[in-house]
């Protein structure tokens, strides 16, 4: 496995974290923002934390850094965010939704990841659908 490109560690470092205040309980954190650049997109991040939670303001800074990254598609953007969050937070469950600018042609991507053996169907069933 090759190391990540040089911009990836710096970008991931922008995702500051704090200790989870209730690590024995499952709860959903919902963060949202916008990526500008050549392809503006709305980004929604929902996750069930394990040991760490993301500082909300740092997610905004992280998304601003993505403005400078040349990613070839919305799918690549969603995958990069999912990988970065998985690397920094190691959440029990993560969902990233990226949607193009509402003024243009419709295009949305949803990526999910979860820790092996984690399941809380009753919690996830309460979430708004894609």
Buried (B, 14 or more C-beta within 10 A) or exposed (E): EEEBEEEBEEBBEBBBBEEBEEEEEBEBBEBBBEBEBEBBBBBBBBBBBBEBBBBEEBBBBBBBBBEEBEBEEBEBBBBBBBBBBBEBBBBBBBBBBBBBBEEEEEBBBBBBBBBEEEEBEEBBEEEEEE
